[in-house]
Amino acid sequence: MNKSYIKPIFKVYPDVKIPEPKVSKMAIFIVKVLGRAYLFLLFGFTKIFLRGDKILVDSFKRALSNESRCLIAFRHPDGREPQLLSWFFLFRLKSIAAKNKVKFPRRPYAVFIYGYEVVRWGGSLVRYILPNLGAIPIHHTKLDSKGMARIYKTIIDGPHPAALAPEGQVSYSTDTIPRLETGAVRIGIQAAVKLSEQNSDSNIPLEILPLSIHFRYGASGKRAMKKLLLKIEKACGFLLSQTCKLTLHDRLKQCRDYILKLNENRYNIKSDENIPFEQRLDAVVNTALEKAERMLGIKPEGDFFPRLYRVRHLCWDRIFLPNLEKIKDITDLDRGIKNIAAGEAWHIARHQELADFAWYFRHEVPTEKTPTHNIVEYVQNLWDFANRTMGGALSQRINIPSSKIIIQTAKPINISNYLDKYKNNKKDTIDELNLELEKAYVDCINDVNSHLSI
């Protein structure tokens, strides 16, 4: 038999296994040596500004001095925030504290909480760096008591802050808050309960520190944005001679509506230009997710995002086979079948990826008067809309290099002050805390936008 006929098309990986999280001096050294180059690849030439430096420094000082416990709740609109913040806390915060005449009792860093799927597609370096910087993986869709135990232990024992994104995943929007999951608040208040039980005499409070990141663009960013828009128009089949006399608003709207119509045709949805864009987009989003579920043979049960996460993980589980090391004697025929299943899962995930991104793509089309950073973000998202339509994912997102990155902090929320309320009414207390967190983010956004000269 010619073995070439049964050679796997898709490489079959074992279930990803990573060591227990710890902080390794070697990992810190590697990040210090390679961090600058890595950030340059991610962000290009850019300056980092910290607003609310006293708030951030004081929060770290209290945590590192065992005067409090801190959970950093950072916004996640871009996808690159954890890398930036991890490097910033490790290598910039100490000098900023010194300028504020504050000396930390130990090296500052934060323990990041991330989705388990990151180490599946992140490569061997990611699988080494994350656990060796103390980062903790957690499953979105599976009962993960071991992961939750690690998180609570990290927060309660301290002294380093833990960090997670309450939006749950990339939200693609800097100046609006499409959604906040309650997971961060739930983790915070449960940790506060456990902390009060274990340290009833010490009265150590648990704080949530809201933090957001904002990008600003100069002349090179504007040029890159115009180039990306031309790339989108070319992908849509619009010629420069057709678009050169149109306004920016009309050029963007023309591409947006064309991409939407292609997706309506794809899913056999009747196009009606009299129906608002958002309503037509909703039909595409829901149909795409339903198709992915139908192809997987699962029922569309529950809210949108739990369904989305379930499809994502089922696809990953077919591509990255768990417990493969237990079936070393797998036959060529069985391997071939599993390769086909992996290929099918990849195609199914294209519908999920479209539904995922398109749910967030609900912003007004910019005009020439719209702030530059909002125009750039919209053009990036418009490319993502086209890219997901063609079967792409977040890894093919085109991020335009910024000239400035602003890290903005808000006043910490003392979770421990809500424990009595929580004992009496858990749901209302969680909702109240989530609203307070959202308000803090709105304050961050307004604060940054009121200082556009930064």
Secondary structure, DSSP 8 states (H G I E B T S, - for coil): --GGGG--SS--B---------B-HHHHHHHHHHHHHHHHHHH-S-EEEEESHHHHHHHHHHHHTTS-EEEEEE--SSS-HHHHHHHHHHHTHHHHHHHTT---SS----EEEEETTHHHHSHHHHHHHHHHBT-EEE-SSS--HHHHHHHHHHHHH-SS-EEE-TTSS--S-SSS-----SHHHHHHHHHHHHHHHHTTTT---EEEEEEEEEEE--HHHHHHHHHHHHHHHHHHT--HHHHTTS-HHHHHHHHHHHHHHHHHHHTT----TTS-HHHHHHHHHHHHHHHHHHHHT----S-HHHHHHHHHHHHHHHHB-TTGGG-TT--HHHHHHHHHHHHHHHHHHHHHHHHHHHHH-------TTS-HHHHHHHHHHHHHHHHHHTT--GGG------SEEEEEE---EEGGGGHHHHHH-HHHHHHHHHHHHHHHHHHHHHHHHTTTT-
